[in-house]
Each structure stands twice: as C-alpha cells, then as structure tokens.
Amino acid sequence: LGRSFTRIHGRIHAANKRGVSITAFTYHLSSGKKGYASAVVASLSKLALESGKEFCTLYTDLSNLISNNIYQRIGYGVVADVMEVNFTNTEF
C-alpha cells in the first residue's frame, strides 16, 4: 500500500510516500571519529526532507550514547522504543 523496500548490503530499508527510514549504518573502523558517518546521516536526512518527505526516521541502539548524541545534534529525537523479533521456526 504505497510502500517500497530497498535491500542494501543485505538490510531492508523502507520508504513510503510520506517518509523514509534509515535502518542500518556501518562504516570501516579506520574511518571512525572523522565525522563521516555524521555527515552521511545528516545529508541523507536533509535530502529526504528536501525531496518532499514529511519525516525521516532512524533506528538506533539507545545504549550507544556516542551515536545517539550525534543523532540528537543533527536533529533527531527519541520517539519510541521498538523491539525486533526474529522467528527461527517457520512451521506455525
């Protein structure tokens, strides 16, 4: 229903007419602490909003204080806690 999904590096990213979701972001350790990740997330978020999307969501581990401080600095705020459930037995 108006939803599209894109698979990038094995992870599914969701988008619909109203918004987008950044669901995974990784970088090589040698690139850490240089601001690259912050710049990419900020740029992707800005691009989504400038393209007419009403919102951009970001899923993160709340126990990672460093990344969460960065996300708050670029304009994100905590909205809700979510839980991912993976079922290993497909016989229902």
C-alpha positions as CSV (number, residue, x, y, z in Angstrom):
1,L,0.0,0.0,0.0
2,G,2.3,2.8,-1.2
3,R,5.3,1.2,0.5
4,S,8.6,0.4,-1.2
5,F,11.5,-1.5,0.2
6,T,15.1,-1.5,-1.0
7,R,17.8,-4.0,0.0
8,I,21.2,-2.5,0.5
9,H,24.1,-4.7,1.8
10,G,21.6,-7.3,3.0
11,R,19.5,-4.9,5.0
12,I,16.0,-3.8,4.1
13,H,15.3,0.0,4.0
14,A,11.7,1.2,4.0
15,A,10.1,4.2,2.3
16,N,6.6,5.4,1.5
17,K,5.0,8.5,0.1
18,R,5.3,10.4,3.4
19,G,8.7,9.4,4.8
20,V,11.8,7.3,4.8
21,S,13.6,5.2,7.4
22,I,17.4,4.8,7.9
23,T,17.6,1.3,9.4
24,A,21.3,0.5,9.3
25,F,24.5,2.4,9.0
26,T,28.0,0.9,9.2
27,Y,31.5,2.2,8.4
28,H,35.0,0.9,8.4
29,L,36.8,1.4,11.7
30,S,39.6,3.3,10.1
31,S,37.1,6.0,9.1
32,G,35.8,6.4,12.7
33,K,35.9,9.7,14.6
34,K,36.3,11.8,11.5
35,G,32.7,12.9,11.2
36,Y,32.0,11.0,8.0
37,A,29.1,9.0,9.5
38,S,27.5,12.1,10.9
39,A,27.8,13.9,7.6
40,V,26.2,11.0,5.7
41,V,23.3,10.6,8.1
42,A,22.7,14.3,8.1
43,S,22.9,14.6,4.3
44,L,20.6,11.6,3.7
45,S,18.1,13.1,6.2
46,K,18.2,16.5,4.6
47,L,17.9,15.0,1.1
48,A,14.8,13.1,2.2
49,L,13.1,16.1,3.7
50,E,14.1,18.4,0.8
51,S,12.6,15.9,-1.6
52,G,9.2,16.4,0.0
53,K,9.1,13.7,2.6
54,E,7.3,14.7,5.8
55,F,9.6,12.7,8.1
56,C,12.8,10.7,8.3
57,T,13.2,8.0,11.0
58,L,16.3,6.5,12.3
59,Y,16.6,3.3,14.3
60,T,19.4,3.1,16.8
61,D,20.6,1.3,19.9
62,L,19.8,3.6,22.8
63,S,22.7,2.2,24.8
64,N,25.1,3.7,22.2
65,L,25.5,7.2,23.8
66,I,28.0,8.4,21.3
67,S,25.9,7.8,18.2
68,N,22.7,9.0,20.0
69,N,24.4,12.3,20.9
70,I,25.4,12.7,17.3
71,Y,21.8,11.9,16.0
72,Q,20.3,14.4,18.5
73,R,22.9,17.1,17.4
74,I,21.7,16.7,13.8
75,G,18.0,17.0,14.7
76,Y,16.8,13.6,15.7
77,G,14.9,12.9,18.9
78,V,13.7,9.8,20.7
79,V,10.1,8.9,19.7
80,A,9.6,5.4,20.9
81,D,11.3,2.1,21.8
82,V,11.0,-0.7,19.4
83,M,11.7,-4.4,19.5
84,E,12.9,-6.7,16.7
85,V,11.6,-10.2,16.8
86,N,13.1,-13.0,14.6
87,F,11.3,-16.3,14.4
88,T,13.5,-19.3,13.7
89,N,10.7,-21.9,13.4
90,T,8.7,-21.2,10.3
91,E,6.3,-24.1,11.0
92,F,3.2,-22.5,12.6
